Amino acid sequence: MSEALERRLEEIVRGSPSLMQVLETARDLDLPDWLIFSGAIYQRVLNHLTGRDPDYGIKDYDLGYFDPDTSSEAEDAVIRRAAAAFDPPLRDMVEVRNQARVHLWFEDKFGEPYAPLTCTADCLERFVSPLFAVGARLEADGRLTILAPFGLDDLFALRLAPNPRRITNGFARTSASATARWPQLIVAN
C-alpha cells in the first residue's frame, strides 16, 4: 500500500470529527479484533475528493469485531453494550456485527454463499469493489491502523471496479447507487 495514500487517508479520517468520535468510542469498547470499515471510511475520501461535506451520504458506521462465540445472544450483548457507549445520533448509526457470524446469515440476505471468516480483516477482501475495501482502527496509543487488502489506488482515483477475487451479483446495483451520489466515479467493468 502506498505510504503517501495511507497518509492522505489518515489525514481525511482524523479531519472528520464524527468518525474520530466513533473510532475513539469503539477503541474504548475494547472489542476483539475490531475495525470500522466500508462507507464510514471510503465515503469520507470520496467526499473529500469531490468537495463535499465529510458526512455527506453517511448512513451508518460499520463496526465489525471477531468473536468465536457465534451465538446471537453474545452478539446482541455486544450490540447493547455498544449502543450504551454512543450518544445520539451516533447510537442509531453504529451497526455492530460479529464477523464470525456473517456466514450464518449472508446467503439468506444476499443470495450468495459466504464462507466463514477467520478474522475481521478478512471481510474486506470480499467487498463488492476494492474501492470499498478499507478499514481503520484507532489503537490505544492513538496510532491509526489502516487495512486495505487491495491498496488505496482505486479509492483515490475514484475508480469503482468489481472485486477481482470475488465477483458478486451486487456490483451493478452497488455501482449505480454509488455513482448516483458521486457522479465523478469512474466505473470499470
Rosetta constraint file for C-alpha pairs under 8 A:
AtomPair CA 1 CA 5 HARMONIC 7.74 0.50
AtomPair CA 1 CA 6 HARMONIC 7.25 0.50
AtomPair CA 1 CA 148 HARMONIC 7.61 0.50
AtomPair CA 1 CA 150 HARMONIC 7.95 0.50
AtomPair CA 1 CA 151 HARMONIC 4.85 0.50
AtomPair CA 1 CA 152 HARMONIC 6.69 0.50
AtomPair CA 2 CA 6 HARMONIC 6.16 0.50
AtomPair CA 2 CA 151 HARMONIC 7.26 0.50
AtomPair CA 2 CA 152 HARMONIC 7.27 0.50
AtomPair CA 2 CA 153 HARMONIC 7.98 0.50
AtomPair CA 3 CA 7 HARMONIC 6.10 0.50
AtomPair CA 4 CA 8 HARMONIC 6.29 0.50
AtomPair CA 5 CA 9 HARMONIC 6.09 0.50
AtomPair CA 5 CA 152 HARMONIC 6.48 0.50
AtomPair CA 5 CA 153 HARMONIC 7.61 0.50
AtomPair CA 5 CA 156 HARMONIC 7.63 0.50
AtomPair CA 6 CA 10 HARMONIC 6.16 0.50
AtomPair CA 6 CA 146 HARMONIC 7.39 0.50
AtomPair CA 6 CA 152 HARMONIC 7.38 0.50
AtomPair CA 7 CA 11 HARMONIC 6.23 0.50
AtomPair CA 8 CA 12 HARMONIC 6.31 0.50
AtomPair CA 9 CA 13 HARMONIC 6.12 0.50
AtomPair CA 9 CA 45 HARMONIC 6.97 0.50
AtomPair CA 10 CA 14 HARMONIC 5.96 0.50
AtomPair CA 10 CA 144 HARMONIC 7.17 0.50
AtomPair CA 10 CA 146 HARMONIC 8.00 0.50
AtomPair CA 11 CA 15 HARMONIC 5.92 0.50
AtomPair CA 12 CA 16 HARMONIC 6.56 0.50
AtomPair CA 12 CA 44 HARMONIC 6.88 0.50
AtomPair CA 12 CA 45 HARMONIC 6.62 0.50
AtomPair CA 12 CA 48 HARMONIC 7.30 0.50
AtomPair CA 13 CA 19 HARMONIC 6.78 0.50
AtomPair CA 13 CA 20 HARMONIC 6.98 0.50
AtomPair CA 13 CA 41 HARMONIC 7.16 0.50
AtomPair CA 13 CA 44 HARMONIC 7.14 0.50
AtomPair CA 14 CA 19 HARMONIC 7.78 0.50
AtomPair CA 14 CA 20 HARMONIC 6.18 0.50
AtomPair CA 15 CA 20 HARMONIC 7.98 0.50
AtomPair CA 16 CA 20 HARMONIC 6.14 0.50
AtomPair CA 16 CA 44 HARMONIC 7.84 0.50
AtomPair CA 16 CA 54 HARMONIC 6.37 0.50
AtomPair CA 16 CA 55 HARMONIC 7.93 0.50
AtomPair CA 17 CA 21 HARMONIC 6.11 0.50
AtomPair CA 18 CA 22 HARMONIC 6.37 0.50
AtomPair CA 18 CA 55 HARMONIC 7.94 0.50
AtomPair CA 19 CA 23 HARMONIC 6.17 0.50
AtomPair CA 19 CA 40 HARMONIC 7.16 0.50
AtomPair CA 20 CA 24 HARMONIC 5.99 0.50
AtomPair CA 21 CA 25 HARMONIC 6.12 0.50
AtomPair CA 22 CA 26 HARMONIC 5.95 0.50
AtomPair CA 22 CA 61 HARMONIC 7.82 0.50
AtomPair CA 22 CA 86 HARMONIC 7.93 0.50
AtomPair CA 22 CA 90 HARMONIC 7.66 0.50
AtomPair CA 22 CA 94 HARMONIC 7.98 0.50
AtomPair CA 23 CA 27 HARMONIC 6.03 0.50
AtomPair CA 23 CA 36 HARMONIC 7.15 0.50
AtomPair CA 23 CA 137 HARMONIC 6.68 0.50
AtomPair CA 23 CA 138 HARMONIC 5.83 0.50
AtomPair CA 24 CA 28 HARMONIC 6.33 0.50
AtomPair CA 24 CA 138 HARMONIC 6.67 0.50
AtomPair CA 25 CA 29 HARMONIC 6.38 0.50
AtomPair CA 25 CA 85 HARMONIC 6.90 0.50
AtomPair CA 25 CA 86 HARMONIC 7.06 0.50
AtomPair CA 26 CA 30 HARMONIC 6.84 0.50
AtomPair CA 26 CA 31 HARMONIC 7.59 0.50
AtomPair CA 26 CA 34 HARMONIC 7.96 0.50
AtomPair CA 26 CA 63 HARMONIC 7.72 0.50
AtomPair CA 26 CA 82 HARMONIC 7.81 0.50
AtomPair CA 27 CA 31 HARMONIC 7.60 0.50
AtomPair CA 27 CA 137 HARMONIC 7.50 0.50
AtomPair CA 27 CA 138 HARMONIC 6.15 0.50
AtomPair CA 27 CA 139 HARMONIC 6.81 0.50
AtomPair CA 27 CA 140 HARMONIC 7.06 0.50
AtomPair CA 29 CA 82 HARMONIC 7.06 0.50
AtomPair CA 29 CA 85 HARMONIC 7.75 0.50
AtomPair CA 30 CA 34 HARMONIC 7.98 0.50
AtomPair CA 31 CA 65 HARMONIC 6.29 0.50
AtomPair CA 31 CA 66 HARMONIC 8.00 0.50
AtomPair CA 32 CA 65 HARMONIC 5.78 0.50
AtomPair CA 32 CA 66 HARMONIC 5.76 0.50
AtomPair CA 32 CA 67 HARMONIC 6.45 0.50
AtomPair CA 33 CA 65 HARMONIC 5.23 0.50
AtomPair CA 33 CA 66 HARMONIC 5.45 0.50
AtomPair CA 33 CA 67 HARMONIC 7.99 0.50
AtomPair CA 33 CA 119 HARMONIC 7.08 0.50
AtomPair CA 33 CA 120 HARMONIC 6.24 0.50
AtomPair CA 34 CA 63 HARMONIC 6.91 0.50
AtomPair CA 34 CA 64 HARMONIC 5.44 0.50
AtomPair CA 34 CA 65 HARMONIC 4.03 0.50
AtomPair CA 34 CA 66 HARMONIC 6.72 0.50
AtomPair CA 34 CA 120 HARMONIC 6.65 0.50
AtomPair CA 34 CA 137 HARMONIC 6.98 0.50
AtomPair CA 35 CA 63 HARMONIC 5.80 0.50
AtomPair CA 35 CA 64 HARMONIC 5.39 0.50
AtomPair CA 35 CA 65 HARMONIC 6.46 0.50
AtomPair CA 35 CA 120 HARMONIC 7.06 0.50
AtomPair CA 35 CA 121 HARMONIC 7.68 0.50
AtomPair CA 35 CA 135 HARMONIC 5.96 0.50
AtomPair CA 35 CA 136 HARMONIC 5.55 0.50
AtomPair CA 35 CA 137 HARMONIC 5.13 0.50
AtomPair CA 36 CA 40 HARMONIC 6.99 0.50
AtomPair CA 36 CA 41 HARMONIC 7.43 0.50
AtomPair CA 36 CA 61 HARMONIC 6.81 0.50
AtomPair CA 36 CA 62 HARMONIC 5.55 0.50
AtomPair CA 36 CA 63 HARMONIC 4.68 0.50
AtomPair CA 36 CA 64 HARMONIC 6.42 0.50
AtomPair CA 36 CA 135 HARMONIC 5.50 0.50
AtomPair CA 36 CA 136 HARMONIC 5.38 0.50
AtomPair CA 36 CA 137 HARMONIC 6.32 0.50
AtomPair CA 37 CA 41 HARMONIC 5.82 0.50
AtomPair CA 37 CA 42 HARMONIC 7.97 0.50
AtomPair CA 37 CA 61 HARMONIC 7.41 0.50
AtomPair CA 37 CA 62 HARMONIC 5.66 0.50
AtomPair CA 37 CA 63 HARMONIC 6.77 0.50
AtomPair CA 37 CA 64 HARMONIC 7.61 0.50
AtomPair CA 37 CA 133 HARMONIC 7.56 0.50
AtomPair CA 37 CA 134 HARMONIC 5.83 0.50
AtomPair CA 37 CA 135 HARMONIC 4.00 0.50
AtomPair CA 37 CA 136 HARMONIC 6.32 0.50
AtomPair CA 38 CA 42 HARMONIC 6.08 0.50
AtomPair CA 38 CA 43 HARMONIC 7.92 0.50
AtomPair CA 38 CA 61 HARMONIC 7.98 0.50
AtomPair CA 38 CA 62 HARMONIC 6.71 0.50
AtomPair CA 38 CA 132 HARMONIC 5.43 0.50
AtomPair CA 38 CA 133 HARMONIC 6.30 0.50
AtomPair CA 38 CA 134 HARMONIC 6.08 0.50
AtomPair CA 38 CA 135 HARMONIC 6.56 0.50
AtomPair CA 39 CA 43 HARMONIC 4.97 0.50
AtomPair CA 39 CA 44 HARMONIC 7.65 0.50
AtomPair CA 39 CA 58 HARMONIC 6.84 0.50
AtomPair CA 39 CA 60 HARMONIC 7.55 0.50
AtomPair CA 39 CA 61 HARMONIC 7.16 0.50
AtomPair CA 39 CA 62 HARMONIC 7.70 0.50
AtomPair CA 39 CA 132 HARMONIC 6.96 0.50
AtomPair CA 40 CA 44 HARMONIC 6.77 0.50
AtomPair CA 40 CA 58 HARMONIC 6.60 0.50
AtomPair CA 40 CA 60 HARMONIC 6.79 0.50
AtomPair CA 40 CA 61 HARMONIC 5.11 0.50
AtomPair CA 40 CA 62 HARMONIC 6.80 0.50
AtomPair CA 41 CA 45 HARMONIC 6.99 0.50
AtomPair CA 41 CA 134 HARMONIC 6.74 0.50
AtomPair CA 41 CA 135 HARMONIC 6.61 0.50
AtomPair CA 41 CA 136 HARMONIC 7.50 0.50
AtomPair CA 42 CA 46 HARMONIC 6.37 0.50
AtomPair CA 42 CA 131 HARMONIC 7.15 0.50
AtomPair CA 42 CA 132 HARMONIC 5.97 0.50
AtomPair CA 42 CA 134 HARMONIC 6.71 0.50
AtomPair CA 42 CA 155 HARMONIC 7.15 0.50
AtomPair CA 43 CA 47 HARMONIC 5.96 0.50
AtomPair CA 43 CA 54 HARMONIC 7.94 0.50
AtomPair CA 43 CA 56 HARMONIC 7.89 0.50
AtomPair CA 43 CA 57 HARMONIC 7.37 0.50
AtomPair CA 43 CA 58 HARMONIC 7.10 0.50
AtomPair CA 44 CA 48 HARMONIC 6.09 0.50
AtomPair CA 44 CA 54 HARMONIC 5.35 0.50
AtomPair CA 44 CA 55 HARMONIC 6.90 0.50
AtomPair CA 45 CA 49 HARMONIC 6.07 0.50
AtomPair CA 45 CA 155 HARMONIC 7.46 0.50
AtomPair CA 45 CA 156 HARMONIC 7.34 0.50
AtomPair CA 46 CA 50 HARMONIC 6.05 0.50
AtomPair CA 46 CA 155 HARMONIC 7.57 0.50
AtomPair CA 46 CA 156 HARMONIC 7.79 0.50
AtomPair CA 46 CA 158 HARMONIC 7.22 0.50
AtomPair CA 46 CA 182 HARMONIC 7.44 0.50
AtomPair CA 47 CA 51 HARMONIC 5.89 0.50
AtomPair CA 47 CA 52 HARMONIC 4.63 0.50
AtomPair CA 47 CA 53 HARMONIC 6.25 0.50
AtomPair CA 47 CA 54 HARMONIC 5.62 0.50
AtomPair CA 47 CA 55 HARMONIC 7.76 0.50
AtomPair CA 47 CA 56 HARMONIC 6.73 0.50
AtomPair CA 48 CA 52 HARMONIC 6.07 0.50
AtomPair CA 48 CA 53 HARMONIC 7.39 0.50
AtomPair CA 48 CA 54 HARMONIC 6.45 0.50
AtomPair CA 49 CA 156 HARMONIC 7.70 0.50
AtomPair CA 50 CA 182 HARMONIC 7.69 0.50
AtomPair CA 50 CA 184 HARMONIC 7.49 0.50
AtomPair CA 52 CA 56 HARMONIC 6.51 0.50
AtomPair CA 57 CA 181 HARMONIC 7.43 0.50
AtomPair CA 59 CA 93 HARMONIC 6.72 0.50
AtomPair CA 60 CA 93 HARMONIC 4.47 0.50
AtomPair CA 60 CA 94 HARMONIC 5.70 0.50
AtomPair CA 60 CA 95 HARMONIC 6.68 0.50
AtomPair CA 61 CA 93 HARMONIC 5.92 0.50
AtomPair CA 61 CA 94 HARMONIC 4.64 0.50
AtomPair CA 61 CA 95 HARMONIC 5.95 0.50
AtomPair CA 62 CA 94 HARMONIC 6.12 0.50
AtomPair CA 62 CA 95 HARMONIC 5.06 0.50
AtomPair CA 62 CA 96 HARMONIC 6.28 0.50
AtomPair CA 62 CA 97 HARMONIC 7.76 0.50
AtomPair CA 63 CA 94 HARMONIC 6.66 0.50
AtomPair CA 63 CA 95 HARMONIC 5.87 0.50
AtomPair CA 63 CA 96 HARMONIC 4.76 0.50
AtomPair CA 63 CA 97 HARMONIC 6.48 0.50
AtomPair CA 64 CA 96 HARMONIC 5.82 0.50
AtomPair CA 64 CA 97 HARMONIC 5.08 0.50
AtomPair CA 64 CA 98 HARMONIC 5.83 0.50
AtomPair CA 64 CA 99 HARMONIC 6.03 0.50
AtomPair CA 64 CA 120 HARMONIC 6.44 0.50
AtomPair CA 65 CA 96 HARMONIC 7.76 0.50
AtomPair CA 65 CA 97 HARMONIC 6.54 0.50
AtomPair CA 65 CA 98 HARMONIC 5.09 0.50
AtomPair CA 65 CA 99 HARMONIC 5.85 0.50
AtomPair CA 65 CA 120 HARMONIC 5.82 0.50
AtomPair CA 66 CA 98 HARMONIC 5.33 0.50
AtomPair CA 66 CA 99 HARMONIC 5.21 0.50
AtomPair CA 66 CA 100 HARMONIC 5.53 0.50
AtomPair CA 66 CA 119 HARMONIC 5.84 0.50
AtomPair CA 66 CA 120 HARMONIC 5.55 0.50
AtomPair CA 67 CA 98 HARMONIC 6.31 0.50
AtomPair CA 67 CA 99 HARMONIC 7.51 0.50
AtomPair CA 67 CA 100 HARMONIC 6.10 0.50
AtomPair CA 68 CA 100 HARMONIC 6.06 0.50
AtomPair CA 69 CA 74 HARMONIC 6.73 0.50
AtomPair CA 69 CA 100 HARMONIC 7.74 0.50
AtomPair CA 70 CA 74 HARMONIC 7.14 0.50
AtomPair CA 70 CA 75 HARMONIC 7.35 0.50
AtomPair CA 70 CA 98 HARMONIC 7.55 0.50
AtomPair CA 70 CA 100 HARMONIC 6.18 0.50
AtomPair CA 70 CA 101 HARMONIC 5.34 0.50
AtomPair CA 71 CA 75 HARMONIC 6.60 0.50
AtomPair CA 71 CA 101 HARMONIC 7.94 0.50
AtomPair CA 72 CA 76 HARMONIC 5.95 0.50
AtomPair CA 73 CA 77 HARMONIC 6.21 0.50
AtomPair CA 74 CA 78 HARMONIC 6.53 0.50
AtomPair CA 75 CA 79 HARMONIC 6.19 0.50
AtomPair CA 75 CA 97 HARMONIC 6.98 0.50
AtomPair CA 75 CA 98 HARMONIC 6.24 0.50
AtomPair CA 76 CA 80 HARMONIC 6.17 0.50
AtomPair CA 77 CA 81 HARMONIC 6.19 0.50
AtomPair CA 78 CA 82 HARMONIC 6.05 0.50
AtomPair CA 78 CA 96 HARMONIC 7.67 0.50
AtomPair CA 79 CA 83 HARMONIC 6.09 0.50
AtomPair CA 79 CA 95 HARMONIC 7.91 0.50
AtomPair CA 79 CA 96 HARMONIC 5.74 0.50
AtomPair CA 79 CA 97 HARMONIC 7.62 0.50
AtomPair CA 80 CA 84 HARMONIC 6.26 0.50
AtomPair CA 81 CA 85 HARMONIC 6.47 0.50
AtomPair CA 82 CA 86 HARMONIC 6.59 0.50
AtomPair CA 82 CA 91 HARMONIC 7.97 0.50
AtomPair CA 82 CA 96 HARMONIC 7.51 0.50
AtomPair CA 83 CA 87 HARMONIC 8.00 0.50
AtomPair CA 83 CA 91 HARMONIC 5.32 0.50
AtomPair CA 83 CA 92 HARMONIC 7.65 0.50
AtomPair CA 83 CA 94 HARMONIC 7.77 0.50
AtomPair CA 84 CA 91 HARMONIC 7.57 0.50
AtomPair CA 85 CA 91 HARMONIC 7.76 0.50
AtomPair CA 86 CA 90 HARMONIC 5.98 0.50
AtomPair CA 86 CA 91 HARMONIC 4.73 0.50
AtomPair CA 87 CA 91 HARMONIC 5.34 0.50
AtomPair CA 88 CA 92 HARMONIC 6.67 0.50
AtomPair CA 89 CA 93 HARMONIC 6.76 0.50
AtomPair CA 90 CA 94 HARMONIC 6.06 0.50
AtomPair CA 97 CA 101 HARMONIC 7.86 0.50
AtomPair CA 97 CA 102 HARMONIC 7.97 0.50
AtomPair CA 98 CA 102 HARMONIC 7.11 0.50
AtomPair CA 99 CA 117 HARMONIC 6.82 0.50
AtomPair CA 99 CA 119 HARMONIC 7.18 0.50
AtomPair CA 99 CA 120 HARMONIC 5.75 0.50
AtomPair CA 99 CA 123 HARMONIC 7.46 0.50
AtomPair CA 100 CA 116 HARMONIC 6.72 0.50
AtomPair CA 100 CA 117 HARMONIC 5.97 0.50
AtomPair CA 100 CA 118 HARMONIC 7.12 0.50
AtomPair CA 100 CA 119 HARMONIC 7.31 0.50
AtomPair CA 100 CA 120 HARMONIC 7.82 0.50
AtomPair CA 101 CA 105 HARMONIC 7.40 0.50
AtomPair CA 101 CA 116 HARMONIC 7.69 0.50
AtomPair CA 102 CA 106 HARMONIC 5.74 0.50
AtomPair CA 102 CA 114 HARMONIC 7.72 0.50
AtomPair CA 102 CA 116 HARMONIC 7.18 0.50
AtomPair CA 102 CA 117 HARMONIC 7.85 0.50
AtomPair CA 103 CA 107 HARMONIC 7.26 0.50
AtomPair CA 103 CA 113 HARMONIC 7.70 0.50
AtomPair CA 103 CA 114 HARMONIC 5.18 0.50
AtomPair CA 103 CA 115 HARMONIC 5.78 0.50
AtomPair CA 103 CA 116 HARMONIC 5.20 0.50
AtomPair CA 103 CA 117 HARMONIC 7.61 0.50
AtomPair CA 105 CA 109 HARMONIC 6.34 0.50
AtomPair CA 106 CA 110 HARMONIC 5.84 0.50
AtomPair CA 106 CA 111 HARMONIC 7.43 0.50
AtomPair CA 106 CA 112 HARMONIC 7.14 0.50
AtomPair CA 106 CA 113 HARMONIC 7.08 0.50
AtomPair CA 106 CA 114 HARMONIC 6.35 0.50
AtomPair CA 107 CA 111 HARMONIC 4.62 0.50
AtomPair CA 107 CA 112 HARMONIC 4.69 0.50
AtomPair CA 107 CA 113 HARMONIC 5.01 0.50
AtomPair CA 107 CA 114 HARMONIC 6.46 0.50
AtomPair CA 108 CA 112 HARMONIC 7.76 0.50
AtomPair CA 112 CA 168 HARMONIC 7.75 0.50
AtomPair CA 112 CA 169 HARMONIC 7.90 0.50
AtomPair CA 117 CA 122 HARMONIC 6.01 0.50
AtomPair CA 117 CA 123 HARMONIC 6.84 0.50
AtomPair CA 118 CA 122 HARMONIC 6.67 0.50
AtomPair CA 119 CA 123 HARMONIC 7.71 0.50
AtomPair CA 120 CA 124 HARMONIC 7.92 0.50
AtomPair CA 121 CA 125 HARMONIC 7.67 0.50
AtomPair CA 121 CA 135 HARMONIC 7.78 0.50
AtomPair CA 121 CA 147 HARMONIC 7.26 0.50
AtomPair CA 122 CA 126 HARMONIC 7.33 0.50
AtomPair CA 123 CA 127 HARMONIC 6.91 0.50
AtomPair CA 124 CA 132 HARMONIC 7.96 0.50
AtomPair CA 124 CA 133 HARMONIC 4.74 0.50
AtomPair CA 124 CA 134 HARMONIC 6.52 0.50
AtomPair CA 124 CA 135 HARMONIC 7.50 0.50
AtomPair CA 124 CA 148 HARMONIC 7.26 0.50
AtomPair CA 124 CA 149 HARMONIC 6.92 0.50
AtomPair CA 125 CA 130 HARMONIC 7.83 0.50
AtomPair CA 125 CA 133 HARMONIC 6.58 0.50
AtomPair CA 125 CA 149 HARMONIC 6.30 0.50
AtomPair CA 125 CA 150 HARMONIC 7.68 0.50
AtomPair CA 125 CA 163 HARMONIC 7.98 0.50
AtomPair CA 125 CA 165 HARMONIC 7.42 0.50
AtomPair CA 125 CA 166 HARMONIC 7.93 0.50
AtomPair CA 126 CA 133 HARMONIC 7.93 0.50
AtomPair CA 126 CA 163 HARMONIC 7.38 0.50
AtomPair CA 126 CA 165 HARMONIC 7.47 0.50
AtomPair CA 126 CA 166 HARMONIC 6.06 0.50
AtomPair CA 127 CA 132 HARMONIC 6.51 0.50
AtomPair CA 127 CA 133 HARMONIC 5.85 0.50
AtomPair CA 127 CA 163 HARMONIC 6.79 0.50
AtomPair CA 127 CA 166 HARMONIC 7.86 0.50
AtomPair CA 128 CA 132 HARMONIC 7.25 0.50
AtomPair CA 128 CA 162 HARMONIC 5.98 0.50
AtomPair CA 128 CA 163 HARMONIC 5.44 0.50
AtomPair CA 128 CA 166 HARMONIC 7.53 0.50
AtomPair CA 128 CA 167 HARMONIC 7.24 0.50
AtomPair CA 128 CA 168 HARMONIC 6.39 0.50
AtomPair CA 128 CA 170 HARMONIC 6.80 0.50
AtomPair CA 128 CA 171 HARMONIC 5.83 0.50
AtomPair CA 128 CA 174 HARMONIC 7.78 0.50
AtomPair CA 129 CA 133 HARMONIC 6.67 0.50
AtomPair CA 129 CA 160 HARMONIC 6.46 0.50
AtomPair CA 129 CA 161 HARMONIC 5.58 0.50
AtomPair CA 129 CA 162 HARMONIC 4.71 0.50
AtomPair CA 129 CA 163 HARMONIC 4.47 0.50
AtomPair CA 129 CA 171 HARMONIC 7.51 0.50
AtomPair CA 130 CA 134 HARMONIC 7.94 0.50
AtomPair CA 130 CA 149 HARMONIC 7.98 0.50
AtomPair CA 130 CA 150 HARMONIC 5.67 0.50
AtomPair CA 130 CA 151 HARMONIC 7.73 0.50
AtomPair CA 130 CA 154 HARMONIC 6.79 0.50
AtomPair CA 130 CA 155 HARMONIC 7.62 0.50
AtomPair CA 130 CA 160 HARMONIC 7.50 0.50
AtomPair CA 130 CA 161 HARMONIC 6.90 0.50
AtomPair CA 130 CA 162 HARMONIC 7.13 0.50
AtomPair CA 130 CA 163 HARMONIC 5.69 0.50
AtomPair CA 131 CA 152 HARMONIC 7.28 0.50
AtomPair CA 131 CA 154 HARMONIC 5.44 0.50
AtomPair CA 131 CA 155 HARMONIC 4.63 0.50
AtomPair CA 131 CA 158 HARMONIC 7.81 0.50
AtomPair CA 131 CA 159 HARMONIC 6.97 0.50
AtomPair CA 131 CA 160 HARMONIC 5.95 0.50
AtomPair CA 131 CA 161 HARMONIC 7.41 0.50
AtomPair CA 132 CA 155 HARMONIC 7.58 0.50
AtomPair CA 133 CA 148 HARMONIC 5.83 0.50
AtomPair CA 133 CA 149 HARMONIC 7.00 0.50
AtomPair CA 133 CA 150 HARMONIC 7.15 0.50
AtomPair CA 134 CA 146 HARMONIC 7.25 0.50
AtomPair CA 134 CA 147 HARMONIC 5.68 0.50
AtomPair CA 134 CA 148 HARMONIC 4.52 0.50
AtomPair CA 134 CA 149 HARMONIC 7.52 0.50
AtomPair CA 134 CA 152 HARMONIC 7.94 0.50
AtomPair CA 135 CA 146 HARMONIC 5.83 0.50
AtomPair CA 135 CA 147 HARMONIC 5.13 0.50
AtomPair CA 135 CA 148 HARMONIC 6.52 0.50
AtomPair CA 136 CA 144 HARMONIC 6.68 0.50
AtomPair CA 136 CA 145 HARMONIC 5.48 0.50
AtomPair CA 136 CA 146 HARMONIC 4.55 0.50
AtomPair CA 136 CA 147 HARMONIC 6.17 0.50
AtomPair CA 137 CA 144 HARMONIC 5.79 0.50
AtomPair CA 137 CA 145 HARMONIC 5.15 0.50
AtomPair CA 137 CA 146 HARMONIC 6.72 0.50
AtomPair CA 138 CA 142 HARMONIC 6.03 0.50
AtomPair CA 138 CA 143 HARMONIC 5.96 0.50
AtomPair CA 138 CA 144 HARMONIC 4.68 0.50
AtomPair CA 138 CA 145 HARMONIC 6.32 0.50
AtomPair CA 139 CA 143 HARMONIC 5.27 0.50
AtomPair CA 139 CA 144 HARMONIC 6.08 0.50
AtomPair CA 139 CA 145 HARMONIC 7.03 0.50
AtomPair CA 148 CA 152 HARMONIC 6.61 0.50
AtomPair CA 152 CA 156 HARMONIC 6.31 0.50
AtomPair CA 153 CA 157 HARMONIC 5.97 0.50
AtomPair CA 154 CA 158 HARMONIC 5.96 0.50
AtomPair CA 154 CA 159 HARMONIC 4.80 0.50
AtomPair CA 154 CA 160 HARMONIC 6.80 0.50
AtomPair CA 154 CA 161 HARMONIC 7.97 0.50
AtomPair CA 155 CA 159 HARMONIC 6.23 0.50
AtomPair CA 155 CA 160 HARMONIC 7.69 0.50
AtomPair CA 158 CA 184 HARMONIC 7.07 0.50
AtomPair CA 158 CA 185 HARMONIC 4.94 0.50
AtomPair CA 158 CA 186 HARMONIC 6.04 0.50
AtomPair CA 159 CA 185 HARMONIC 5.90 0.50
AtomPair CA 159 CA 186 HARMONIC 4.82 0.50
AtomPair CA 159 CA 187 HARMONIC 6.06 0.50
AtomPair CA 159 CA 188 HARMONIC 6.89 0.50
AtomPair CA 160 CA 175 HARMONIC 7.15 0.50
AtomPair CA 160 CA 185 HARMONIC 6.52 0.50
AtomPair CA 160 CA 186 HARMONIC 5.88 0.50
AtomPair CA 160 CA 187 HARMONIC 4.76 0.50
AtomPair CA 160 CA 188 HARMONIC 5.97 0.50
AtomPair CA 161 CA 187 HARMONIC 5.98 0.50
AtomPair CA 161 CA 188 HARMONIC 4.77 0.50
AtomPair CA 161 CA 189 HARMONIC 5.82 0.50
AtomPair CA 162 CA 167 HARMONIC 6.56 0.50
AtomPair CA 162 CA 171 HARMONIC 6.36 0.50
AtomPair CA 162 CA 188 HARMONIC 7.50 0.50
AtomPair CA 162 CA 189 HARMONIC 6.47 0.50
AtomPair CA 163 CA 167 HARMONIC 5.83 0.50
AtomPair CA 163 CA 168 HARMONIC 7.95 0.50
AtomPair CA 167 CA 171 HARMONIC 7.99 0.50
AtomPair CA 170 CA 174 HARMONIC 5.90 0.50
AtomPair CA 171 CA 175 HARMONIC 5.84 0.50
AtomPair CA 172 CA 176 HARMONIC 6.12 0.50
AtomPair CA 173 CA 177 HARMONIC 6.34 0.50
AtomPair CA 174 CA 178 HARMONIC 6.16 0.50
AtomPair CA 175 CA 179 HARMONIC 5.98 0.50
AtomPair CA 175 CA 187 HARMONIC 7.19 0.50
AtomPair CA 176 CA 180 HARMONIC 6.14 0.50
AtomPair CA 177 CA 181 HARMONIC 6.72 0.50
AtomPair CA 178 CA 182 HARMONIC 5.98 0.50
AtomPair CA 178 CA 183 HARMONIC 7.79 0.50
AtomPair CA 178 CA 185 HARMONIC 7.83 0.50
AtomPair CA 179 CA 183 HARMONIC 4.59 0.50
AtomPair CA 179 CA 184 HARMONIC 7.16 0.50
AtomPair CA 179 CA 185 HARMONIC 5.91 0.50
